[in-house]
Amino acid sequence: MVATMLVDVDHLLANPIYDANRCSIGFHPLHEFIPIIIYGVICFIKPLRYVGIGLIIHMVLDSIDCMISSGVWYV
């Protein structure tokens, strides 16, 4: 599950790479809604279940960060 943090590699495509006020949900390619739906589907594929769960947890935590930092809530 720790390997699911590699989904943050898409942050390298942004300019600037880090912006404290930017919400990653909906901005970075692997943090958009279609990939998040795919991560949810992966949760039901037995060999990939833990990867899917890790990715969903990652997206939920990023969503909570958006709420705390900018007041925008993505579910």
mmCIF file of the N, C-alpha and C atoms, coordinates in Angstrom:
data_MODEL
# 
_entry.id   MODEL 
# 
loop_
_atom_site.group_PDB 
_atom_site.id 
_atom_site.type_symbol 
_atom_site.label_atom_id 
_atom_site.label_alt_id 
_atom_site.label_comp_id 
_atom_site.label_asym_id 
_atom_site.label_entity_id 
_atom_site.label_seq_id 
_atom_site.pdbx_PDB_ins_code 
_atom_site.Cartn_x 
_atom_site.Cartn_y 
_atom_site.Cartn_z 
_atom_site.occupancy 
_atom_site.B_iso_or_equiv 
_atom_site.pdbx_formal_charge 
_atom_site.auth_seq_id 
_atom_site.auth_comp_id 
_atom_site.auth_asym_id 
_atom_site.auth_atom_id 
_atom_site.pdbx_PDB_model_num 
ATOM 1   N N  . MET A 1 1  ? 0.819   -1.196 0.000   1.00 0.00 ? 1  MET A N  1 
ATOM 2   C CA . MET A 1 1  ? 0.000   0.000  0.000   1.00 0.00 ? 1  MET A CA 1 
ATOM 3   C C  . MET A 1 1  ? 0.859   1.255  0.000   1.00 0.00 ? 1  MET A C  1 
ATOM 4   N N  . VAL A 1 2  ? 2.038   1.175  0.567   1.00 0.00 ? 2  VAL A N  1 
ATOM 5   C CA . VAL A 1 2  ? 2.919   2.341  0.570   1.00 0.00 ? 2  VAL A CA 1 
ATOM 6   C C  . VAL A 1 2  ? 3.298   2.708  -0.870  1.00 0.00 ? 2  VAL A C  1 
ATOM 7   N N  . ALA A 1 3  ? 3.392   1.719  -1.746  1.00 0.00 ? 3  ALA A N  1 
ATOM 8   C CA . ALA A 1 3  ? 3.751   1.959  -3.143  1.00 0.00 ? 3  ALA A CA 1 
ATOM 9   C C  . ALA A 1 3  ? 2.702   2.803  -3.870  1.00 0.00 ? 3  ALA A C  1 
ATOM 10  N N  . THR A 1 4  ? 1.498   2.882  -3.339  1.00 0.00 ? 4  THR A N  1 
ATOM 11  C CA . THR A 1 4  ? 0.472   3.694  -3.996  1.00 0.00 ? 4  THR A CA 1 
ATOM 12  C C  . THR A 1 4  ? 0.784   5.177  -3.905  1.00 0.00 ? 4  THR A C  1 
ATOM 13  N N  . MET A 1 5  ? 1.754   5.551  -3.109  1.00 0.00 ? 5  MET A N  1 
ATOM 14  C CA . MET A 1 5  ? 2.173   6.954  -3.062  1.00 0.00 ? 5  MET A CA 1 
ATOM 15  C C  . MET A 1 5  ? 2.850   7.363  -4.363  1.00 0.00 ? 5  MET A C  1 
ATOM 16  N N  . LEU A 1 6  ? 3.220   6.381  -5.196  1.00 0.00 ? 6  LEU A N  1 
ATOM 17  C CA . LEU A 1 6  ? 3.820   6.688  -6.490  1.00 0.00 ? 6  LEU A CA 1 
ATOM 18  C C  . LEU A 1 6  ? 2.845   7.403  -7.413  1.00 0.00 ? 6  LEU A C  1 
ATOM 19  N N  . VAL A 1 7  ? 1.561   7.391  -7.069  1.00 0.00 ? 7  VAL A N  1 
ATOM 20  C CA . VAL A 1 7  ? 0.569   8.117  -7.857  1.00 0.00 ? 7  VAL A CA 1 
ATOM 21  C C  . VAL A 1 7  ? 0.876   9.615  -7.833  1.00 0.00 ? 7  VAL A C  1 
ATOM 22  N N  . ASP A 1 8  ? 1.646   10.056 -6.886  1.00 0.00 ? 8  ASP A N  1 
ATOM 23  C CA . ASP A 1 8  ? 2.011   11.470 -6.796  1.00 0.00 ? 8  ASP A CA 1 
ATOM 24  C C  . ASP A 1 8  ? 3.092   11.871 -7.795  1.00 0.00 ? 8  ASP A C  1 
ATOM 25  N N  . VAL A 1 9  ? 3.558   10.931 -8.607  1.00 0.00 ? 9  VAL A N  1 
ATOM 26  C CA . VAL A 1 9  ? 4.544   11.263 -9.629  1.00 0.00 ? 9  VAL A CA 1 
ATOM 27  C C  . VAL A 1 9  ? 3.965   12.273 -10.630 1.00 0.00 ? 9  VAL A C  1 
ATOM 28  N N  . ASP A 1 10 ? 2.649   12.330 -10.738 1.00 0.00 ? 10 ASP A N  1 
ATOM 29  C CA . ASP A 1 10 ? 2.032   13.289 -11.660 1.00 0.00 ? 10 ASP A CA 1 
ATOM 30  C C  . ASP A 1 10 ? 2.193   14.734 -11.190 1.00 0.00 ? 10 ASP A C  1 
ATOM 31  N N  . HIS A 1 11 ? 2.617   14.938 -9.972  1.00 0.00 ? 11 HIS A N  1 
ATOM 32  C CA . HIS A 1 11 ? 2.874   16.293 -9.480  1.00 0.00 ? 11 HIS A CA 1 
ATOM 33  C C  . HIS A 1 11 ? 4.067   16.912 -10.218 1.00 0.00 ? 11 HIS A C  1 
ATOM 34  N N  . LEU A 1 12 ? 4.929   16.065 -10.761 1.00 0.00 ? 12 LEU A N  1 
ATOM 35  C CA . LEU A 1 12 ? 6.098   16.564 -11.481 1.00 0.00 ? 12 LEU A CA 1 
ATOM 36  C C  . LEU A 1 12 ? 5.715   17.248 -12.791 1.00 0.00 ? 12 LEU A C  1 
ATOM 37  N N  . LEU A 1 13 ? 4.487   17.008 -13.271 1.00 0.00 ? 13 LEU A N  1 
ATOM 38  C CA . LEU A 1 13 ? 4.015   17.629 -14.502 1.00 0.00 ? 13 LEU A CA 1 
ATOM 39  C C  . LEU A 1 13 ? 3.503   19.053 -14.288 1.00 0.00 ? 13 LEU A C  1 
ATOM 40  N N  . ALA A 1 14 ? 3.273   19.417 -13.036 1.00 0.00 ? 14 ALA A N  1 
ATOM 41  C CA . ALA A 1 14 ? 2.710   20.740 -12.725 1.00 0.00 ? 14 ALA A CA 1 
ATOM 42  C C  . ALA A 1 14 ? 3.807   21.798 -12.675 1.00 0.00 ? 14 ALA A C  1 
ATOM 43  N N  . ASN A 1 15 ? 3.404   23.022 -12.916 1.00 0.00 ? 15 ASN A N  1 
ATOM 44  C CA . ASN A 1 15 ? 4.328   24.131 -12.818 1.00 0.00 ? 15 ASN A CA 1 
ATOM 45  C C  . ASN A 1 15 ? 3.694   25.211 -11.943 1.00 0.00 ? 15 ASN A C  1 
ATOM 46  N N  . PRO A 1 16 ? 4.166   25.475 -10.758 1.00 0.00 ? 16 PRO A N  1 
ATOM 47  C CA . PRO A 1 16 ? 5.297   24.870 -10.067 1.00 0.00 ? 16 PRO A CA 1 
ATOM 48  C C  . PRO A 1 16 ? 4.939   23.472 -9.564  1.00 0.00 ? 16 PRO A C  1 
ATOM 49  N N  . ILE A 1 17 ? 5.964   22.683 -9.288  1.00 0.00 ? 17 ILE A N  1 
ATOM 50  C CA . ILE A 1 17 ? 5.739   21.306 -8.852  1.00 0.00 ? 17 ILE A CA 1 
ATOM 51  C C  . ILE A 1 17 ? 4.935   21.282 -7.565  1.00 0.00 ? 17 ILE A C  1 
ATOM 52  N N  . TYR A 1 18 ? 5.245   22.170 -6.629  1.00 0.00 ? 18 TYR A N  1 
ATOM 53  C CA . TYR A 1 18 ? 4.510   22.222 -5.356  1.00 0.00 ? 18 TYR A CA 1 
ATOM 54  C C  . TYR A 1 18 ? 3.886   23.596 -5.182  1.00 0.00 ? 18 TYR A C  1 
ATOM 55  N N  . ASP A 1 19 ? 2.631   23.603 -4.863  1.00 0.00 ? 19 ASP A N  1 
ATOM 56  C CA . ASP A 1 19 ? 1.924   24.835 -4.536  1.00 0.00 ? 19 ASP A CA 1 
ATOM 57  C C  . ASP A 1 19 ? 1.036   24.527 -3.340  1.00 0.00 ? 19 ASP A C  1 
ATOM 58  N N  . ALA A 1 20 ? 1.327   25.152 -2.223  1.00 0.00 ? 20 ALA A N  1 
ATOM 59  C CA . ALA A 1 20 ? 0.611   24.842 -0.985  1.00 0.00 ? 20 ALA A CA 1 
ATOM 60  C C  . ALA A 1 20 ? -0.880  25.120 -1.079  1.00 0.00 ? 20 ALA A C  1 
ATOM 61  N N  . ASN A 1 21 ? -1.285  26.037 -1.944  1.00 0.00 ? 21 ASN A N  1 
ATOM 62  C CA . ASN A 1 21 ? -2.700  26.398 -2.051  1.00 0.00 ? 21 ASN A CA 1 
ATOM 63  C C  . ASN A 1 21 ? -3.443  25.650 -3.144  1.00 0.00 ? 21 ASN A C  1 
ATOM 64  N N  . ARG A 1 22 ? -2.766  24.743 -3.834  1.00 0.00 ? 22 ARG A N  1 
ATOM 65  C CA . ARG A 1 22 ? -3.400  24.018 -4.929  1.00 0.00 ? 22 ARG A CA 1 
ATOM 66  C C  . ARG A 1 22 ? -3.963  22.693 -4.423  1.00 0.00 ? 22 ARG A C  1 
ATOM 67  N N  . CYS A 1 23 ? -5.168  22.399 -4.841  1.00 0.00 ? 23 CYS A N  1 
ATOM 68  C CA . CYS A 1 23 ? -5.799  21.124 -4.511  1.00 0.00 ? 23 CYS A CA 1 
ATOM 69  C C  . CYS A 1 23 ? -5.441  20.117 -5.604  1.00 0.00 ? 23 CYS A C  1 
ATOM 70  N N  . SER A 1 24 ? -4.857  18.999 -5.222  1.00 0.00 ? 24 SER A N  1 
ATOM 71  C CA . SER A 1 24 ? -4.414  18.030 -6.219  1.00 0.00 ? 24 SER A CA 1 
ATOM 72  C C  . SER A 1 24 ? -5.583  17.268 -6.854  1.00 0.00 ? 24 SER A C  1 
ATOM 73  N N  . ILE A 1 25 ? -6.704  17.125 -6.145  1.00 0.00 ? 25 ILE A N  1 
ATOM 74  C CA . ILE A 1 25 ? -7.863  16.438 -6.701  1.00 0.00 ? 25 ILE A CA 1 
ATOM 75  C C  . ILE A 1 25 ? -8.441  17.293 -7.830  1.00 0.00 ? 25 ILE A C  1 
ATOM 76  N N  . GLY A 1 26 ? -8.531  16.692 -8.999  1.00 0.00 ? 26 GLY A N  1 
ATOM 77  C CA . GLY A 1 26 ? -9.067  17.403 -10.142 1.00 0.00 ? 26 GLY A CA 1 
ATOM 78  C C  . GLY A 1 26 ? -8.034  18.230 -10.895 1.00 0.00 ? 26 GLY A C  1 
ATOM 79  N N  . PHE A 1 27 ? -6.824  18.355 -10.376 1.00 0.00 ? 27 PHE A N  1 
ATOM 80  C CA . PHE A 1 27 ? -5.786  19.139 -11.046 1.00 0.00 ? 27 PHE A CA 1 
ATOM 81  C C  . PHE A 1 27 ? -4.759  18.239 -11.725 1.00 0.00 ? 27 PHE A C  1 
ATOM 82  N N  . HIS A 1 28 ? -4.227  17.287 -10.994 1.00 0.00 ? 28 HIS A N  1 
ATOM 83  C CA . HIS A 1 28 ? -3.210  16.380 -11.536 1.00 0.00 ? 28 HIS A CA 1 
ATOM 84  C C  . HIS A 1 28 ? -3.894  15.228 -12.267 1.00 0.00 ? 28 HIS A C  1 
ATOM 85  N N  . PRO A 1 29 ? -3.284  14.730 -13.354 1.00 0.00 ? 29 PRO A N  1 
ATOM 86  C CA . PRO A 1 29 ? -3.929  13.698 -14.176 1.00 0.00 ? 29 PRO A CA 1 
ATOM 87  C C  . PRO A 1 29 ? -4.342  12.430 -13.420 1.00 0.00 ? 29 PRO A C  1 
ATOM 88  N N  . LEU A 1 30 ? -3.533  11.955 -12.496 1.00 0.00 ? 30 LEU A N  1 
ATOM 89  C CA . LEU A 1 30 ? -3.878  10.740 -11.757 1.00 0.00 ? 30 LEU A CA 1 
ATOM 90  C C  . LEU A 1 30 ? -4.757  11.016 -10.543 1.00 0.00 ? 30 LEU A C  1 
ATOM 91  N N  . HIS A 1 31 ? -5.144  12.268 -10.363 1.00 0.00 ? 31 HIS A N  1 
ATOM 92  C CA . HIS A 1 31 ? -6.011  12.671 -9.254  1.00 0.00 ? 31 HIS A CA 1 
ATOM 93  C C  . HIS A 1 31 ? -7.359  13.188 -9.753  1.00 0.00 ? 31 HIS A C  1 
ATOM 94  N N  . GLU A 1 32 ? -7.681  12.908 -11.008 1.00 0.00 ? 32 GLU A N  1 
ATOM 95  C CA . GLU A 1 32 ? -8.958  13.334 -11.572 1.00 0.00 ? 32 GLU A CA 1 
ATOM 96  C C  . GLU A 1 32 ? -10.020 12.273 -11.303 1.00 0.00 ? 32 GLU A C  1 
ATOM 97  N N  . PHE A 1 33 ? -11.258 12.580 -11.668 1.00 0.00 ? 33 PHE A N  1 
ATOM 98  C CA . PHE A 1 33 ? -12.382 11.734 -11.272 1.00 0.00 ? 33 PHE A CA 1 
ATOM 99  C C  . PHE A 1 33 ? -12.430 10.393 -12.002 1.00 0.00 ? 33 PHE A C  1 
ATOM 100 N N  . ILE A 1 34 ? -12.076 10.336 -13.281 1.00 0.00 ? 34 ILE A N  1 
ATOM 101 C CA . ILE A 1 34 ? -12.083 9.070  -14.012 1.00 0.00 ? 34 ILE A CA 1 
ATOM 102 C C  . ILE A 1 34 ? -11.069 8.094  -13.409 1.00 0.00 ? 34 ILE A C  1 
ATOM 103 N N  . PRO A 1 35 ? -9.805  8.498  -13.180 1.00 0.00 ? 35 PRO A N  1 
ATOM 104 C CA . PRO A 1 35 ? -8.879  7.570  -12.512 1.00 0.00 ? 35 PRO A CA 1 
ATOM 105 C C  . PRO A 1 35 ? -9.354  7.144  -11.124 1.00 0.00 ? 35 PRO A C  1 
ATOM 106 N N  . ILE A 1 36 ? -10.016 8.037  -10.397 1.00 0.00 ? 36 ILE A N  1 
ATOM 107 C CA . ILE A 1 36 ? -10.501 7.675  -9.062  1.00 0.00 ? 36 ILE A CA 1 
ATOM 108 C C  . ILE A 1 36 ? -11.572 6.589  -9.172  1.00 0.00 ? 36 ILE A C  1 
ATOM 109 N N  . ILE A 1 37 ? -12.412 6.672  -10.186 1.00 0.00 ? 37 ILE A N  1 
ATOM 110 C CA . ILE A 1 37 ? -13.408 5.618  -10.410 1.00 0.00 ? 37 ILE A CA 1 
ATOM 111 C C  . ILE A 1 37 ? -12.706 4.305  -10.736 1.00 0.00 ? 37 ILE A C  1 
ATOM 112 N N  . ILE A 1 38 ? -11.659 4.370  -11.544 1.00 0.00 ? 38 ILE A N  1 
ATOM 113 C CA . ILE A 1 38 ? -10.891 3.161  -11.872 1.00 0.00 ? 38 ILE A CA 1 
ATOM 114 C C  . ILE A 1 38 ? -10.253 2.579  -10.617 1.00 0.00 ? 38 ILE A C  1 
ATOM 115 N N  . TYR A 1 39 ? -9.750  3.429  -9.726  1.00 0.00 ? 39 TYR A N  1 
ATOM 116 C CA . TYR A 1 39 ? -9.175  2.942  -8.465  1.00 0.00 ? 39 TYR A CA 1 
ATOM 117 C C  . TYR A 1 39 ? -10.233 2.209  -7.645  1.00 0.00 ? 39 TYR A C  1 
ATOM 118 N N  . GLY A 1 40 ? -11.462 2.723  -7.676  1.00 0.00 ? 40 GLY A N  1 
ATOM 119 C CA . GLY A 1 40 ? -12.553 2.049  -6.970  1.00 0.00 ? 40 GLY A CA 1 
ATOM 120 C C  . GLY A 1 40 ? -12.853 0.681  -7.562  1.00 0.00 ? 40 GLY A C  1 
ATOM 121 N N  . VAL A 1 41 ? -12.812 0.576  -8.881  1.00 0.00 ? 41 VAL A N  1 
ATOM 122 C CA . VAL A 1 41 ? -13.046 -0.713 -9.542  1.00 0.00 ? 41 VAL A CA 1 
ATOM 123 C C  . VAL A 1 41 ? -11.931 -1.694 -9.212  1.00 0.00 ? 41 VAL A C  1 
ATOM 124 N N  . ILE A 1 42 ? -10.695 -1.186 -9.145  1.00 0.00 ? 42 ILE A N  1 
ATOM 125 C CA . ILE A 1 42 ? -9.548  -2.042 -8.821  1.00 0.00 ? 42 ILE A CA 1 
ATOM 126 C C  . ILE A 1 42 ? -9.727  -2.693 -7.447  1.00 0.00 ? 42 ILE A C  1 
ATOM 127 N N  . CYS A 1 43 ? -10.440 -2.041 -6.555  1.00 0.00 ? 43 CYS A N  1 
ATOM 128 C CA . CYS A 1 43 ? -10.684 -2.599 -5.215  1.00 0.00 ? 43 CYS A CA 1 
ATOM 129 C C  . CYS A 1 43 ? -11.419 -3.944 -5.279  1.00 0.00 ? 43 CYS A C  1 
ATOM 130 N N  . PHE A 1 44 ? -12.142 -4.194 -6.358  1.00 0.00 ? 44 PHE A N  1 
ATOM 131 C CA . PHE A 1 44 ? -12.916 -5.429 -6.479  1.00 0.00 ? 44 PHE A CA 1 
ATOM 132 C C  . PHE A 1 44 ? -12.196 -6.517 -7.268  1.00 0.00 ? 44 PHE A C  1 
ATOM 133 N N  . ILE A 1 45 ? -10.983 -6.250 -7.727  1.00 0.00 ? 45 ILE A N  1 
ATOM 134 C CA . ILE A 1 45 ? -10.176 -7.257 -8.418  1.00 0.00 ? 45 ILE A CA 1 
ATOM 135 C C  . ILE A 1 45 ? -9.229  -7.838 -7.387  1.00 0.00 ? 45 ILE A C  1 
ATOM 136 N N  . LYS A 1 46 ? -9.452  -9.095 -7.044  1.00 0.00 ? 46 LYS A N  1 
ATOM 137 C CA . LYS A 1 46 ? -8.780  -9.694 -5.894  1.00 0.00 ? 46 LYS A CA 1 
ATOM 138 C C  . LYS A 1 46 ? -7.258  -9.524 -5.876  1.00 0.00 ? 46 LYS A C  1 
ATOM 139 N N  . PRO A 1 47 ? -6.526  -9.788 -6.963  1.00 0.00 ? 47 PRO A N  1 
ATOM 140 C CA . PRO A 1 47 ? -5.066  -9.628 -6.877  1.00 0.00 ? 47 PRO A CA 1 
ATOM 141 C C  . PRO A 1 47 ? -4.610  -8.179 -6.691  1.00 0.00 ? 47 PRO A C  1 
ATOM 142 N N  . LEU A 1 48 ? -5.460  -7.222 -7.048  1.00 0.00 ? 48 LEU A N  1 
ATOM 143 C CA . LEU A 1 48 ? -5.091  -5.809 -6.958  1.00 0.00 ? 48 LEU A CA 1 
ATOM 144 C C  . LEU A 1 48 ? -5.820  -5.068 -5.847  1.00 0.00 ? 48 LEU A C  1 
ATOM 145 N N  . ARG A 1 49 ? -6.531  -5.794 -5.021  1.00 0.00 ? 49 ARG A N  1 
ATOM 146 C CA . ARG A 1 49 ? -7.395  -5.191 -4.003  1.00 0.00 ? 49 ARG A CA 1 
ATOM 147 C C  . ARG A 1 49 ? -6.654  -4.201 -3.110  1.00 0.00 ? 49 ARG A C  1 
ATOM 148 N N  . TYR A 1 50 ? -5.478  -4.580 -2.617  1.00 0.00 ? 50 TYR A N  1 
ATOM 149 C CA . TYR A 1 50 ? -4.763  -3.694 -1.690  1.00 0.00 ? 50 TYR A CA 1 
ATOM 150 C C  . TYR A 1 50 ? -4.235  -2.447 -2.389  1.00 0.00 ? 50 TYR A C  1 
ATOM 151 N N  . VAL A 1 51 ? -3.866  -2.568 -3.644  1.00 0.00 ? 51 VAL A N  1 
ATOM 152 C CA . VAL A 1 51 ? -3.442  -1.397 -4.407  1.00 0.00 ? 51 VAL A CA 1 
ATOM 153 C C  . VAL A 1 51 ? -4.622  -0.436 -4.568  1.00 0.00 ? 51 VAL A C  1 
ATOM 154 N N  . GLY A 1 52 ? -5.784  -0.972 -4.917  1.00 0.00 ? 52 GLY A N  1 
ATOM 155 C CA . GLY A 1 52 ? -6.979  -0.144 -5.063  1.00 0.00 ? 52 GLY A CA 1 
ATOM 156 C C  . GLY A 1 52 ? -7.367  0.541  -3.769  1.00 0.00 ? 52 GLY A C  1 
ATOM 157 N N  . ILE A 1 53 ? -7.324  -0.205 -2.678  1.00 0.00 ? 53 ILE A N  1 
ATOM 158 C CA . ILE A 1 53 ? -7.658  0.378  -1.376  1.00 0.00 ? 53 ILE A CA 1 
ATOM 159 C C  . ILE A 1 53 ? -6.664  1.478  -1.017  1.00 0.00 ? 53 ILE A C  1 
ATOM 160 N N  . GLY A 1 54 ? -5.388  1.228  -1.275  1.00 0.00 ? 54 GLY A N  1 
ATOM 161 C CA . GLY A 1 54 ? -4.366  2.240  -0.996  1.00 0.00 ? 54 GLY A CA 1 
ATOM 162 C C  . GLY A 1 54 ? -4.568  3.500  -1.812  1.00 0.00 ? 54 GLY A C  1 
ATOM 163 N N  . LEU A 1 55 ? -4.947  3.340  -3.085  1.00 0.00 ? 55 LEU A N  1 
ATOM 164 C CA . LEU A 1 55 ? -5.183  4.500  -3.943  1.00 0.00 ? 55 LEU A CA 1 
ATOM 165 C C  . LEU A 1 55 ? -6.418  5.285  -3.490  1.00 0.00 ? 55 LEU A C  1 
ATOM 166 N N  . ILE A 1 56 ? -7.460  4.573  -3.087  1.00 0.00 ? 56 ILE A N  1 
ATOM 167 C CA . ILE A 1 56 ? -8.663  5.258  -2.589  1.00 0.00 ? 56 ILE A CA 1 
ATOM 168 C C  . ILE A 1 56 ? -8.353  6.007  -1.297  1.00 0.00 ? 56 ILE A C  1 
ATOM 169 N N  . ILE A 1 57 ? -7.606  5.388  -0.399  1.00 0.00 ? 57 ILE A N  1 
ATOM 170 C CA . ILE A 1 57 ? -7.213  6.066  0.841   1.00 0.00 ? 57 ILE A CA 1 
ATOM 171 C C  . ILE A 1 57 ? -6.400  7.316  0.510   1.00 0.00 ? 57 ILE A C  1 
ATOM 172 N N  . HIS A 1 58 ? -5.497  7.204  -0.451  1.00 0.00 ? 58 HIS A N  1 
ATOM 173 C CA . HIS A 1 58 ? -4.682  8.348  -0.875  1.00 0.00 ? 58 HIS A CA 1 
ATOM 174 C C  . HIS A 1 58 ? -5.574  9.487  -1.370  1.00 0.00 ? 58 HIS A C  1 
ATOM 175 N N  . MET A 1 59 ? -6.569  9.161  -2.178  1.00 0.00 ? 59 MET A N  1 
ATOM 176 C CA . MET A 1 59 ? -7.460  10.194 -2.723  1.00 0.00 ? 59 MET A CA 1 
ATOM 177 C C  . MET A 1 59 ? -8.329  10.820 -1.632  1.00 0.00 ? 59 MET A C  1 
ATOM 178 N N  . VAL A 1 60 ? -8.771  10.016 -0.677  1.00 0.00 ? 60 VAL A N  1 
ATOM 179 C CA . VAL A 1 60 ? -9.557  10.545 0.436   1.00 0.00 ? 60 VAL A CA 1 
ATOM 180 C C  . VAL A 1 60 ? -8.701  11.506 1.269   1.00 0.00 ? 60 VAL A C  1 
ATOM 181 N N  . LEU A 1 61 ? -7.459  11.128 1.522   1.00 0.00 ? 61 LEU A N  1 
ATOM 182 C CA . LEU A 1 61 ? -6.576  12.008 2.290   1.00 0.00 ? 61 LEU A CA 1 
ATOM 183 C C  . LEU A 1 61 ? -6.280  13.299 1.531   1.00 0.00 ? 61 LEU A C  1 
ATOM 184 N N  . ASP A 1 62 ? -6.083  13.196 0.210   1.00 0.00 ? 62 ASP A N  1 
ATOM 185 C CA . ASP A 1 62 ? -5.892  14.414 -0.581  1.00 0.00 ? 62 ASP A CA 1 
ATOM 186 C C  . ASP A 1 62 ? -7.146  15.280 -0.558  1.00 0.00 ? 62 ASP A C  1 
ATOM 187 N N  . SER A 1 63 ? -8.305  14.652 -0.573  1.00 0.00 ? 63 SER A N  1 
ATOM 188 C CA . SER A 1 63 ? -9.556  15.399 -0.519  1.00 0.00 ? 63 SER A CA 1 
ATOM 189 C C  . SER A 1 63 ? -9.705  16.114 0.828   1.00 0.00 ? 63 SER A C  1 
ATOM 190 N N  . ILE A 1 64 ? -9.334  15.451 1.895   1.00 0.00 ? 64 ILE A N  1 
ATOM 191 C CA . ILE A 1 64 ? -9.372  16.073 3.224   1.00 0.00 ? 64 ILE A CA 1 
ATOM 192 C C  . ILE A 1 64 ? -8.400  17.255 3.263   1.00 0.00 ? 64 ILE A C  1 
ATOM 193 N N  . ASP A 1 65 ? -7.225  17.091 2.648   1.00 0.00 ? 65 ASP A N  1 
ATOM 194 C CA . ASP A 1 65 ? -6.255  18.184 2.581   1.00 0.00 ? 65 ASP A CA 1 
ATOM 195 C C  . ASP A 1 65 ? -6.834  19.385 1.832   1.00 0.00 ? 65 ASP A C  1 
ATOM 196 N N  . CYS A 1 66 ? -7.593  19.123 0.761   1.00 0.00 ? 66 CYS A N  1 
ATOM 197 C CA . CYS A 1 66 ? -8.239  20.217 0.012   1.00 0.00 ? 66 CYS A CA 1 
ATOM 198 C C  . CYS A 1 66 ? -9.227  20.955 0.907   1.00 0.00 ? 66 CYS A C  1 
ATOM 199 N N  . MET A 1 67 ? -9.975  20.200 1.696   1.00 0.00 ? 67 MET A N  1 
ATOM 200 C CA . MET A 1 67 ? -10.957 20.815 2.583   1.00 0.00 ? 67 MET A CA 1 
ATOM 201 C C  . MET A 1 67 ? -10.287 21.682 3.642   1.00 0.00 ? 67 MET A C  1 
ATOM 202 N N  . ILE A 1 68 ? -9.218  21.179 4.199   1.00 0.00 ? 68 ILE A N  1 
ATOM 203 C CA . ILE A 1 68 ? -8.539  21.910 5.264   1.00 0.00 ? 68 ILE A CA 1 
ATOM 204 C C  . ILE A 1 68 ? -7.823  23.137 4.705   1.00 0.00 ? 68 ILE A C  1 
ATOM 205 N N  . SER A 1 69 ? -7.136  22.981 3.575   1.00 0.00 ? 69 SER A N  1 
ATOM 206 C CA . SER A 1 69 ? -6.300  24.074 3.075   1.00 0.00 ? 69 SER A CA 1 
ATOM 207 C C  . SER A 1 69 ? -7.063  25.127 2.275   1.00 0.00 ? 69 SER A C  1 
ATOM 208 N N  . SER A 1 70 ? -8.091  24.705 1.505   1.00 0.00 ? 70 SER A N  1 
ATOM 209 C CA . SER A 1 70 ? -8.747  25.692 0.659   1.00 0.00 ? 70 SER A CA 1 
ATOM 210 C C  . SER A 1 70 ? -10.265 25.742 0.831   1.00 0.00 ? 70 SER A C  1 
ATOM 211 N N  . GLY A 1 71 ? -10.804 24.905 1.661   1.00 0.00 ? 71 GLY A N  1 
ATOM 212 C CA . GLY A 1 71 ? -12.241 24.908 1.900   1.00 0.00 ? 71 GLY A CA 1 
ATOM 213 C C  . GLY A 1 71 ? -13.061 24.262 0.799   1.00 0.00 ? 71 GLY A C  1 
ATOM 214 N N  . VAL A 1 72 ? -12.398 23.553 -0.120  1.00 0.00 ? 72 VAL A N  1 
ATOM 215 C CA . VAL A 1 72 ? -13.082 22.863 -1.211  1.00 0.00 ? 72 VAL A CA 1 
ATOM 216 C C  . VAL A 1 72 ? -13.163 21.391 -0.854  1.00 0.00 ? 72 VAL A C  1 
ATOM 217 N N  . TRP A 1 73 ? -14.357 20.826 -0.943  1.00 0.00 ? 73 TRP A N  1 
ATOM 218 C CA . TRP A 1 73 ? -14.535 19.428 -0.570  1.00 0.00 ? 73 TRP A CA 1 
ATOM 219 C C  . TRP A 1 73 ? -14.862 18.601 -1.800  1.00 0.00 ? 73 TRP A C  1 
ATOM 220 N N  . TYR A 1 74 ? -13.993 17.658 -2.102  1.00 0.00 ? 74 TYR A N  1 
ATOM 221 C CA . TYR A 1 74 ? -14.215 16.713 -3.197  1.00 0.00 ? 74 TYR A CA 1 
ATOM 222 C C  . TYR A 1 74 ? -14.467 15.349 -2.608  1.00 0.00 ? 74 TYR A C  1 
ATOM 223 N N  . VAL A 1 75 ? -15.554 14.736 -2.992  1.00 0.00 ? 75 VAL A N  1 
ATOM 224 C CA . VAL A 1 75 ? -15.860 13.391 -2.503  1.00 0.00 ? 75 VAL A CA 1 
ATOM 225 C C  . VAL A 1 75 ? -15.921 12.450 -3.671  1.00 0.00 ? 75 VAL A C  1 
# 
